[in-house]
């Protein structure tokens, strides 16, 4: 049987990672300990994760004609991602993220979209054939919303499994879009914003998730950091605890979770098995610095019990 195909549509950034003792307050000047350039972007992180875990992965996105565009494309190719349909826009700058990481591994991120903002609806529509060829389509919210919604429409038209990671979370997502999703995977903050509910516990996460179920979402997986993740659909709810590890940098933890979940689903695993696999992958990611530099190969994941 041919391997399932995963298509990631989304952002491609260069991350400027600053190590700091703590996240500074407004008006505060702080001395950091190191700075590093690491390929990132939610879409690219997810594509690289899926490829390194052994999936057949293609990506749609755009990079600029600056000093970062070529290296970002090269990095995707080296990971095994098909980049044939990614556009290099000569007149634009590549997406750039400035990430502060504190001593506990928590982060604060500012993203300059650059070429990602040029991923318009017509660009996605022009690649309908690629969507039709895929089995699973993964999306996030670091490209224009119109492009995300167009991709959802086309993937639904062709009966693809659709996974949306609503990050960064918009104020709302149209109900007609939510109703076409197979899996919505927000974190606590994103769930709060989309549901209008306070999320500060597993129980409150379940209540907030049910607000979105009522809007038409088929199922939600809420990532809760050190509290693991919560699956909610119309028929069942279950909690999967996080692995106990020493976090060094949480950058790309959510992205790797989403992609690993998709890969496991593509291999015929159950939802619960796929969430457990995703938990294992993200637990490795947080023990290493950087975005794509922290993503493990499949062999490393398989060694974990």
C-alpha positions as a Markdown table, in Angstrom:
| # | Residue | x | y | z |
|---|---|---|---|---|
| 1 | Unk | 0.0 | 0.0 | 0.0 |
| 2 | Unk | 1.3 | 3.5 | -0.9 |
| 3 | Unk | 2.3 | 5.7 | 2.0 |
| 4 | Unk | -0.2 | 8.4 | 2.9 |
| 5 | Unk | 0.6 | 11.9 | 1.7 |
| 6 | Unk | 0.6 | 14.8 | 4.0 |
| 7 | Unk | 0.4 | 18.4 | 2.7 |
| 8 | Unk | 1.3 | 21.3 | 5.0 |
| 9 | Unk | 0.2 | 24.7 | 4.0 |
| 10 | Unk | 1.7 | 27.6 | 6.1 |
| 11 | Unk | 4.5 | 29.8 | 7.3 |
| 12 | Unk | 8.2 | 29.6 | 6.7 |
| 13 | Unk | 10.4 | 31.7 | 9.0 |
| 14 | Unk | 13.9 | 32.2 | 10.1 |
| 15 | Unk | 14.0 | 32.3 | 13.9 |
| 16 | Unk | 16.3 | 34.6 | 15.8 |
| 17 | Unk | 16.6 | 32.9 | 19.1 |
| 18 | Unk | 17.8 | 34.9 | 22.1 |
| 19 | Unk | 18.6 | 33.1 | 25.4 |
| 20 | Unk | 17.6 | 35.3 | 28.4 |
| 21 | Unk | 17.4 | 34.7 | 32.1 |
| 22 | Unk | 13.8 | 35.8 | 32.1 |
| 23 | Unk | 11.3 | 37.5 | 29.8 |
| 24 | Unk | 11.8 | 41.3 | 30.2 |
| 25 | Unk | 9.1 | 43.6 | 31.2 |
| 26 | Unk | 8.0 | 46.7 | 29.2 |
| 27 | Unk | 10.8 | 49.3 | 29.3 |
| 28 | Unk | 13.4 | 46.9 | 30.8 |
| 29 | Unk | 16.8 | 46.3 | 29.2 |
| 30 | Unk | 18.2 | 42.8 | 29.7 |
| 31 | Unk | 21.5 | 41.1 | 28.8 |
| 32 | Unk | 21.1 | 37.8 | 27.0 |
| 33 | Unk | 23.6 | 35.0 | 26.9 |
| 34 | Unk | 23.4 | 33.8 | 23.3 |
| 35 | Unk | 21.8 | 34.4 | 19.9 |
| 36 | Unk | 21.2 | 31.8 | 17.2 |
| 37 | Unk | 19.5 | 31.6 | 13.8 |
| 38 | Unk | 17.3 | 28.6 | 13.5 |
| 39 | Unk | 14.9 | 27.7 | 10.7 |
| 40 | Unk | 11.3 | 27.9 | 11.9 |
| 41 | Unk | 7.8 | 29.0 | 11.1 |
| 42 | Unk | 4.8 | 26.9 | 12.2 |
| 43 | Unk | 4.2 | 25.5 | 8.8 |
| 44 | Unk | 7.8 | 24.6 | 8.2 |
| 45 | Unk | 8.2 | 23.2 | 11.7 |
| 46 | Unk | 5.2 | 20.9 | 11.0 |
| 47 | Unk | 6.5 | 19.8 | 7.6 |
| 48 | Unk | 10.0 | 19.1 | 8.9 |
| 49 | Unk | 8.6 | 17.1 | 11.8 |
| 50 | Unk | 6.4 | 15.0 | 9.6 |
| 51 | Unk | 9.2 | 14.3 | 7.1 |
| 52 | Unk | 11.7 | 13.4 | 9.8 |
| 53 | Unk | 9.1 | 11.0 | 11.2 |
| 54 | Unk | 9.0 | 9.2 | 7.9 |
| 55 | Unk | 6.0 | 10.7 | 6.1 |
| 56 | Unk | 5.6 | 11.7 | 2.5 |
| 57 | Unk | 5.4 | 15.4 | 2.9 |
| 58 | Unk | 4.8 | 18.4 | 0.5 |
| 59 | Unk | 4.5 | 22.0 | 1.5 |
| 60 | Unk | 2.9 | 25.2 | 0.2 |
| 61 | Unk | 4.3 | 28.5 | 1.4 |
| 62 | Unk | 6.5 | 31.4 | 0.4 |
| 63 | Unk | 10.0 | 32.7 | 1.2 |
| 64 | Unk | 11.7 | 35.9 | 0.3 |
| 65 | Unk | 14.7 | 36.7 | -1.9 |
| 66 | Unk | 16.8 | 37.8 | 1.0 |
| 67 | Unk | 19.7 | 36.0 | 2.7 |
| 68 | Unk | 17.2 | 33.7 | 4.5 |
| 69 | Unk | 15.1 | 32.4 | 1.6 |
| 70 | Unk | 17.6 | 30.0 | 0.1 |
| 71 | Unk | 18.8 | 28.5 | 3.4 |
| 72 | Unk | 15.1 | 28.0 | 4.5 |
| 73 | Unk | 14.4 | 26.1 | 1.3 |
| 74 | Unk | 17.5 | 24.0 | 1.6 |
| 75 | Unk | 16.7 | 23.1 | 5.2 |
| 76 | Unk | 13.2 | 21.8 | 4.2 |
| 77 | Unk | 14.7 | 19.8 | 1.4 |
| 78 | Unk | 17.4 | 18.3 | 3.6 |
| 79 | Unk | 14.6 | 17.1 | 6.0 |
| 80 | Unk | 12.9 | 15.4 | 3.1 |
| 81 | Unk | 10.1 | 17.9 | 2.4 |
| 82 | Unk | 9.0 | 18.3 | -1.2 |
| 83 | Unk | 9.5 | 22.0 | -1.9 |
| 84 | Unk | 8.6 | 22.0 | -5.6 |
| 85 | Unk | 5.5 | 24.2 | -5.0 |
| 86 | Unk | 7.0 | 26.7 | -2.6 |
| 87 | Unk | 7.4 | 30.2 | -4.1 |
| 88 | Unk | 10.6 | 32.3 | -3.7 |
| 89 | Unk | 9.4 | 35.9 | -4.0 |
| 90 | Unk | 12.5 | 38.0 | -5.0 |
| 91 | Unk | 11.1 | 41.3 | -3.9 |
| 92 | Unk | 9.9 | 40.2 | -0.5 |
| 93 | Unk | 11.8 | 39.5 | 2.8 |
| 94 | Unk | 11.4 | 36.1 | 4.4 |
| 95 | Unk | 9.4 | 35.6 | 7.5 |
| 96 | Unk | 11.4 | 36.4 | 10.7 |
| 97 | Unk | 10.6 | 35.5 | 14.3 |
| 98 | Unk | 12.4 | 36.9 | 17.3 |
| 99 | Unk | 12.2 | 34.4 | 20.1 |
| 100 | Unk | 13.2 | 35.0 | 23.7 |
| 101 | Unk | 13.8 | 31.8 | 25.7 |
| 102 | Unk | 14.2 | 32.0 | 29.4 |
| 103 | Unk | 16.0 | 29.7 | 31.8 |
| 104 | Unk | 12.9 | 27.6 | 32.4 |
| 105 | Unk | 12.5 | 27.0 | 28.7 |
| 106 | Unk | 9.5 | 29.2 | 28.3 |
| 107 | Unk | 9.4 | 31.6 | 25.3 |
| 108 | Unk | 8.0 | 34.9 | 24.1 |
| 109 | Unk | 7.8 | 35.4 | 20.3 |
| 110 | Unk | 7.4 | 38.3 | 17.8 |
| 111 | Unk | 6.8 | 37.3 | 14.2 |
| 112 | Unk | 7.4 | 39.5 | 11.1 |
| 113 | Unk | 5.4 | 37.7 | 8.4 |
| 114 | Unk | 7.3 | 38.9 | 5.3 |
| 115 | Unk | 6.6 | 36.6 | 2.3 |
| 116 | Unk | 4.2 | 34.6 | 4.4 |
| 117 | Unk | 1.7 | 37.5 | 4.0 |
| 118 | Unk | 1.8 | 36.9 | 0.2 |
| 119 | Unk | 0.3 | 33.4 | 0.5 |
| 120 | Unk | -3.1 | 34.6 | -0.8 |
| 121 | Unk | -6.2 | 32.6 | -1.7 |
| 122 | Unk | -5.3 | 32.5 | -5.4 |
| 123 | Unk | -1.9 | 30.9 | -4.6 |
| 124 | Unk | -3.7 | 28.1 | -2.7 |
| 125 | Unk | -6.4 | 27.7 | -5.3 |
| 126 | Unk | -3.7 | 27.3 | -8.0 |
| 127 | Unk | -2.5 | 24.2 | -6.2 |
| 128 | Unk | -5.8 | 22.4 | -5.9 |
| 129 | Unk | -4.3 | 19.4 | -7.6 |
| 130 | Unk | -1.8 | 19.1 | -4.8 |
| 131 | Unk | -4.5 | 19.2 | -2.2 |
| 132 | Unk | -6.4 | 16.6 | -4.2 |
| 133 | Unk | -3.4 | 14.3 | -4.1 |
| 134 | Unk | -2.9 | 14.6 | -0.3 |
| 135 | Unk | -4.5 | 12.4 | 2.3 |
| 136 | Unk | -4.1 | 14.8 | 5.2 |
| 137 | Unk | -3.9 | 18.6 | 5.0 |
| 138 | Unk | -2.3 | 20.5 | 8.0 |
| 139 | Unk | -2.9 | 24.2 | 8.4 |
| 140 | Unk | -2.1 | 27.0 | 10.9 |
| 141 | Unk | -2.8 | 30.7 | 11.1 |
| 142 | Unk | 0.5 | 32.4 | 10.2 |
| 143 | Unk | -0.5 | 33.1 | 6.6 |
| 144 | Unk | -3.6 | 35.2 | 5.6 |
| 145 | Unk | -6.8 | 33.7 | 6.9 |
| 146 | Unk | -8.4 | 33.8 | 3.4 |
| 147 | Unk | -5.7 | 31.3 | 2.2 |
| 148 | Unk | -6.4 | 29.0 | 5.2 |
| 149 | Unk | -10.1 | 29.1 | 4.6 |
| 150 | Unk | -9.6 | 28.4 | 0.9 |
| 151 | Unk | -7.5 | 25.4 | 1.7 |
| 152 | Unk | -10.1 | 24.1 | 4.1 |
| 153 | Unk | -12.8 | 24.5 | 1.4 |
| 154 | Unk | -10.7 | 22.7 | -1.2 |
| 155 | Unk | -9.6 | 19.9 | 1.2 |
| 156 | Unk | -13.2 | 19.4 | 2.3 |
| 157 | Unk | -14.3 | 19.3 | -1.4 |
| 158 | Unk | -11.9 | 16.5 | -2.0 |
| 159 | Unk | -12.8 | 14.7 | 1.3 |
| 160 | Unk | -9.3 | 15.0 | 2.9 |
| 161 | Unk | -8.6 | 14.8 | 6.6 |
| 162 | Unk | -8.2 | 18.4 | 7.7 |
| 163 | Unk | -6.2 | 19.4 | 10.8 |
| 164 | Unk | -6.1 | 23.1 | 11.8 |
| 165 | Unk | -3.7 | 24.3 | 14.5 |
| 166 | Unk | -5.3 | 27.8 | 15.2 |
| 167 | Unk | -2.1 | 29.5 | 16.1 |
| 168 | Unk | -1.7 | 32.4 | 16.4 |
| 169 | Unk | -5.4 | 32.4 | 17.3 |
| 170 | Unk | -7.7 | 34.8 | 15.5 |
| 171 | Unk | -10.6 | 36.5 | 17.3 |
| 172 | Unk | -12.9 | 34.0 | 15.7 |
| 173 | Unk | -13.1 | 31.4 | 12.9 |
| 174 | Unk | -16.3 | 31.2 | 10.7 |
| 175 | Unk | -18.6 | 28.4 | 11.7 |
| 176 | Unk | -18.7 | 27.1 | 8.2 |
| 177 | Unk | -14.9 | 26.7 | 8.4 |
| 178 | Unk | -15.1 | 25.0 | 11.8 |
| 179 | Unk | -17.7 | 22.6 | 10.5 |
| 180 | Unk | -15.3 | 21.3 | 7.8 |
| 181 | Unk | -12.5 | 20.4 | 10.2 |
| 182 | Unk | -11.7 | 16.9 | 11.3 |
| 183 | Unk | -9.4 | 18.0 | 14.1 |
| 184 | Unk | -8.9 | 21.4 | 15.7 |
| 185 | Unk | -5.7 | 21.5 | 17.9 |
| 186 | Unk | -5.5 | 24.6 | 20.0 |
| 187 | Unk | -3.5 | 25.3 | 23.2 |
| 188 | Unk | -5.1 | 26.7 | 26.3 |
| 189 | Unk | -4.7 | 30.4 | 25.2 |
| 190 | Unk | -6.0 | 29.7 | 21.7 |
| 191 | Unk | -9.0 | 27.7 | 23.1 |
| 192 | Unk | -9.8 | 30.6 | 25.4 |
| 193 | Unk | -9.8 | 33.1 | 22.6 |
| 194 | Unk | -11.9 | 31.0 | 20.2 |
| 195 | Unk | -14.4 | 29.8 | 22.8 |
| 196 | Unk | -14.7 | 32.9 | 24.9 |
| 197 | Unk | -14.3 | 30.7 | 28.0 |
| 198 | Unk | -11.6 | 30.8 | 30.7 |
| 199 | Unk | -9.3 | 27.8 | 30.5 |
| 200 | Unk | -7.3 | 27.1 | 33.7 |
| 201 | Unk | -7.9 | 23.4 | 34.3 |
| 202 | Unk | -8.7 | 20.1 | 32.5 |
| 203 | Unk | -12.4 | 20.5 | 33.3 |
| 204 | Unk | -12.6 | 24.1 | 32.0 |
| 205 | Unk | -10.7 | 23.0 | 28.9 |
| 206 | Unk | -13.4 | 20.4 | 28.3 |
| 207 | Unk | -16.2 | 22.9 | 28.8 |
| 208 | Unk | -14.5 | 25.4 | 26.4 |
| 209 | Unk | -14.0 | 22.6 | 23.8 |
| 210 | Unk | -17.7 | 21.8 | 23.9 |
| 211 | Unk | -18.5 | 25.4 | 22.9 |
| 212 | Unk | -16.5 | 24.8 | 19.7 |
| 213 | Unk | -18.1 | 21.4 | 19.2 |
| 214 | Unk | -21.5 | 23.2 | 19.2 |
| 215 | Unk | -20.1 | 25.4 | 16.4 |
| 216 | Unk | -19.5 | 22.3 | 14.2 |
| 217 | Unk | -16.0 | 21.1 | 15.0 |
| 218 | Unk | -15.8 | 17.3 | 14.8 |
| 219 | Unk | -13.1 | 16.9 | 17.4 |
| 220 | Unk | -10.6 | 18.9 | 19.4 |
| 221 | Unk | -7.3 | 18.1 | 20.9 |
| 222 | Unk | -6.3 | 20.7 | 23.5 |
| 223 | Unk | -2.6 | 20.8 | 24.3 |
| 224 | Unk | -2.1 | 21.8 | 27.9 |
| 225 | Unk | 1.7 | 22.0 | 28.2 |
| 226 | Unk | 2.9 | 20.1 | 31.3 |
| 227 | Unk | -0.7 | 18.9 | 31.9 |
| 228 | Unk | -0.6 | 16.9 | 28.7 |
| 229 | Unk | -3.5 | 17.0 | 26.3 |
| 230 | Unk | -7.3 | 16.6 | 26.2 |
| 231 | Unk | -9.3 | 14.9 | 23.4 |
| 232 | Unk | -13.0 | 15.9 | 23.1 |
| 233 | Unk | -15.6 | 14.9 | 20.6 |
| 234 | Unk | -19.4 | 14.4 | 20.7 |
| 235 | Unk | -19.0 | 10.9 | 22.1 |
| 236 | Unk | -16.0 | 10.8 | 24.3 |
| 237 | Unk | -13.4 | 12.7 | 26.3 |
| 238 | Unk | -10.1 | 11.5 | 27.5 |
| 239 | Unk | -6.9 | 13.0 | 28.9 |
| 240 | Unk | -3.4 | 12.0 | 27.9 |
| 241 | Unk | -0.7 | 13.1 | 30.5 |
| 242 | Unk | 2.5 | 14.7 | 29.4 |
| 243 | Unk | 5.9 | 13.0 | 29.7 |
| 244 | Unk | 7.9 | 14.1 | 32.6 |
| 245 | Unk | 11.0 | 15.8 | 31.2 |
| 246 | Unk | 13.3 | 18.8 | 31.9 |
| 247 | Unk | 12.2 | 21.5 | 29.5 |
| 248 | Unk | 15.0 | 23.5 | 27.8 |
| 249 | Unk | 13.0 | 25.3 | 25.1 |
| 250 | Unk | 9.3 | 24.9 | 24.3 |
| 251 | Unk | 9.6 | 26.4 | 20.8 |
| 252 | Unk | 8.0 | 24.0 | 18.2 |
| 253 | Unk | 6.6 | 21.8 | 20.9 |
| 254 | Unk | 3.0 | 22.4 | 19.7 |
| 255 | Unk | 4.0 | 22.3 | 16.0 |
| 256 | Unk | 5.8 | 18.9 | 16.5 |
| 257 | Unk | 2.7 | 17.6 | 18.4 |
| 258 | Unk | 0.4 | 18.5 | 15.5 |
| 259 | Unk | 2.6 | 16.9 | 12.8 |
| 260 | Unk | 3.4 | 13.8 | 14.8 |
| 261 | Unk | -0.4 | 13.3 | 15.4 |
| 262 | Unk | -1.0 | 13.5 | 11.7 |
| 263 | Unk | 1.8 | 11.1 | 10.9 |
| 264 | Unk | 0.5 | 8.5 | 13.4 |
| 265 | Unk | -3.0 | 8.9 | 12.0 |
| 266 | Unk | -1.6 | 8.4 | 8.5 |
| 267 | Unk | -0.1 | 5.1 | 9.6 |
| 268 | Unk | -3.5 | 3.8 | 10.6 |
| 269 | Unk | -3.2 | 4.3 | 14.4 |
| 270 | Unk | -6.2 | 5.2 | 16.5 |
| 271 | Unk | -6.7 | 8.7 | 17.8 |
| 272 | Unk | -5.6 | 7.8 | 21.3 |
| 273 | Unk | -2.5 | 6.1 | 19.9 |
| 274 | Unk | -1.7 | 9.1 | 17.7 |
| 275 | Unk | -2.0 | 11.5 | 20.6 |
| 276 | Unk | 0.3 | 9.3 | 22.7 |
| 277 | Unk | 2.8 | 9.3 | 19.8 |
| 278 | Unk | 2.6 | 13.0 | 19.5 |
| 279 | Unk | 3.1 | 13.4 | 23.2 |
| 280 | Unk | 6.3 | 11.4 | 23.0 |
| 281 | Unk | 7.6 | 13.5 | 20.1 |
| 282 | Unk | 6.9 | 16.8 | 21.7 |
| 283 | Unk | 8.5 | 15.6 | 25.0 |
| 284 | Unk | 11.8 | 15.2 | 23.0 |
| 285 | Unk | 11.5 | 18.6 | 21.3 |
| 286 | Unk | 11.3 | 20.5 | 24.6 |
| 287 | Unk | 14.5 | 19.0 | 25.8 |
| 288 | Unk | 16.5 | 20.6 | 23.0 |
| 289 | Unk | 17.1 | 24.2 | 21.9 |
| 290 | Unk | 15.6 | 25.8 | 18.8 |
| 291 | Unk | 12.7 | 25.0 | 16.5 |
| 292 | Unk | 13.6 | 22.6 | 13.7 |
| 293 | Unk | 17.0 | 21.8 | 15.4 |
| 294 | Unk | 15.0 | 20.2 | 18.2 |
| 295 | Unk | 12.9 | 17.9 | 16.1 |
| 296 | Unk | 13.9 | 14.2 | 16.4 |
| 297 | Unk | 14.4 | 11.6 | 13.8 |
| 298 | Unk | 11.9 | 8.6 | 13.9 |
| 299 | Unk | 14.6 | 6.3 | 15.2 |
| 300 | Unk | 15.1 | 8.5 | 18.3 |
| 301 | Unk | 11.3 | 8.5 | 19.0 |
| 302 | Unk | 11.1 | 4.7 | 18.6 |
| 303 | Unk | 13.7 | 4.2 | 21.2 |
| 304 | Unk | 11.4 | 5.7 | 23.9 |
| 305 | Unk | 9.1 | 3.3 | 25.7 |
